[in-house]
């Protein structure tokens, strides 16, 4: 069973593909939800994408196999568990996401969920602001220390991960952290290069890039695969982890037939050779 998580756009496409169909039970894929993706999807209920978001959430039970549905941890907790073998912190957001999804599943139409979307947008903006602050702090460190070689870049990156995980920065093995977060690091390194070279670089205006980068952290778990149609993720194409980034076309996810075939192909490609 291949474990697969998606970005928000893929969930929208699944909402079209599985509006009246179900993913066959024999497709060996366990679909998981990124908390940022589901949060963004819920926030769309308060926008002109409300009907599409409503359809996407209503389709979740048709796509996510009942025995395997799960929410991935937020990235800071993921770092604690996957990189440092520590327990997660207190999670107050995931229960709220689960309640919001259940409210949508019980609702008759999208019109009645506008307030849910507005509330989730506020929560999403708070998360974006937090991630923007993390990246701004990283840029500030880079600018203060001046031009750095690759070893120094990796050390600063690893220390930023340690801060987010709530551990002592001095205890971090930078090479190990970078190796485990290789795709995320390459994506971030390009953003760091542009950010430090651009005098008026505005982190706040590039918050969507922050979320894209966050989706790559889960590849530190070698059992996880990522499904997207966003060409921006080609920035991580040189990573060994890129083999678990499945970049497909929107059309391949927009009908039950093509989406099923796409998921079968991913499962087949990911299956270990005998």
N, C-alpha and C positions, 0 to 999 in steps of 0.2 A: 504494500500500500504506500503510494508516494504522497508525502505530506506537501501540500501546496497552499500558498497564501497569495493574495492578489492586491492590486491597488484599487482605488475607488472606481476608476473608469471600467475596469473589468467587471466589477459588481454591477455597474449600470448595464453593460452589455448582457450579462447573465439575466438581468431583469427582463430584457427583450426576448432572449432565447428561450427562457423557461417560464414565460408567462402562463402557458397552458400545458407545458410538458415537464417531465421530470428527468433528471440525469439517471440513466440506467444504473441499477444497483451493481452491475458487474464491471463498472469502470473502476479500476483499482487506484482511486485517488481519494485522499482524505483532505478536504478543503478546510482551511483554517482562516480565521478572520484577524487581520491586523487591527488593533484598536484605533489607530489613526485613520485607517480607511473607513471603518464603520462609523467613526465619529464624523468624518467628512461627509459620508453618505447621509447620515441623519441630519446634518446641518443643511443639506440641500433641500430638505422639506420646507425650509423658510425662504426659498428662492424660486426662480422660474424653472428650476429643475425638479420641482416638488413631485410631479407625477412620475417622472423617471425614477427618482429616489424611492418613492412609495412602491413602485413596481419591483425595484431591485430588492428591497427589504422583504416584500411579500414572496419573492422567489427564493429567498435563502433556504427555506425547508425543502425546496425542490432540487437544490443543487448540492447543499451540504448534507452528506449522509448522516442520518440521525444518530448513529453510534459514534461518529467521529467529529462532530462539530465542536469547535473550541475557539476560544479567544486567546491569542498570543499575549504575553505580558508587554507592558510598556517598556520602551528601550532601556531605561535606567535599571529597572528590575531585571530585564533580560541580561544586562551586563553583569549584574550581581550573581545571577544564577549560572549563566553559560560560561563566563570568563573567570569568575573568582570563586565559584562554588560556595556562594553565600545565599542565605534565605532572602526572599523578596521582602520589600518594605510593605507597609500597610497600603492596600489598594482600595481607594474610595471611588474611583472612576469607573472601573469595569462593571460593578453592580449597577451603576446608573445607566451604562450603555445597554446592559442586558434588559433592564426595565424599559428603556426607550424602544428597543427592538420589539419587545413583547407588546408594547402599546400600539406600535404600528401594525403588527400582525393581527391585533384585535380590532383595528379601526376599519370603518366602512369605506372611507375615501381619504385622499390626500389633503383636502381642504381643511379638515378638522385637526390637522397636525402642524399647522403653521407655527404655533407657539412652541411646539417641541423642537422644530427646526431652528427657531430663533434662539432658544435656550442652548441648544447644542452648538450653534455657531459661536456663542459667547464662550462656551467651554473650549471649543476648538481654537478660538483666537487666543485664549489663555495659554494653551499648549504651544501654539505657534510663537507667542511672545517669549515663552520660557526657552524654547529651542533657539530662537533668534538671539536671546541673551547669551546662551551657551556658545553659539558660534561667534558672536561679537567678542566675547571674552577670549576665545581662541585667536581671533584676528589681532586683538590688542597685544596678546603675548608675542605673536609672531612679529608685529611691527616694532615692539620694544626691543626685541632681541636682534633685530636686523636680519640680513641675509643669512640663511641657515643651510647647512648641508642636509642630506637625506636622513642621517642618523638623528640629528637634532629635530628635524621635522617630525620624525616618528616619536621621539621622546615627548614633544609637546602634545601631539595627538593622544598618546597613551595616557599622559597625565590628565587630559581633559576627560577621557573616559573614566579614569579612576575617580575624579571629582564627582562625576555623575553617578557612579556606583556607590559613592559614600565611603571610599576606602582611602588609606594614606597613599598619596601620590608617590612617595619614596619607595613604596613596596612593589611598584609595578614593573613587570618585565616588558619593556616597550616592544621588543621584537616579537614576543609571543602575542601581545594584544594586536599588533598590526597584522600579523599572520592570520589570526582568527577573524579579524574584521577587514580583510584585504579589499573586498569590493567597496565597502563603505569608506575605507581609507583612501582608495584611488579616486572615488567620487568626490570626497571631501578635499583631497589634496588639490584637485583642479579648482575647486571653489576657493580654497585658501590662496592658491596662486593668483587667481583673478582678484580676490578681495584685497590682498596685500599690495598688489600692483596698481590698484585703482584708488586714487585719492578720495573720491567722493562715493565709494562703494556703499550702497544702502542695503543693509541686511534686511531691514523691515520690508522692503519692496520685493525681496526674493524669498519670501517665506515658503512658497511652494517647493523651492529647491531644498529647503530644510526637510520637508516631509518626504521628498523623494530619497534623500540621503538616509533618513531614518528607516525606510523600508528595507534597506540593504543590510542593516545590522543583523537581521535574523539569519543571514547566511552563515553566521558563525556556528550555527547548529547544522552540522553536515547532513542531517536528515531532511532539511527544509529546502523547498524549491519556490521560486518566485515567478508569478505569471503577470505579464504586463504588455501593453501595446505602446507604451511611451518610449519613443526613440531616444529620449534624453538619457536613458539608462545605458546607452552605448558607451558612456563615459567610463563605465566599469568593465568594458569588454576585454581589457588586458589582464584582468584578474583570473586566477585559477577558479575562483568561485563563479565566474561568468557562465560556466557550463550549467549552473543551476538557476540562471536567469533566462526564462523562456519568453523571448520577445516575439509577439505574434501580431497579426493584423486585427483591427477591430472586426472586420468581416468574419474572421475565423471564430469569433465568440458570439456572434449576433443571431445565430439560429440554433435551435436545439441540435440539428444534425451536425453543423460545423463545430459547435462548441464541444459536443460529445467526441467527435473525431479528434479534435485538438487535444483534449484531455487524455484520450486513449494514447495518442502519439507521445505525449509527454511521459506518461506512465511507462510506455514501452522503451523509450530512450533512457529513462532513469533506472530501468530494471537492471540488476547486476548480471553480467554475462555468465553463462554456465559453461 
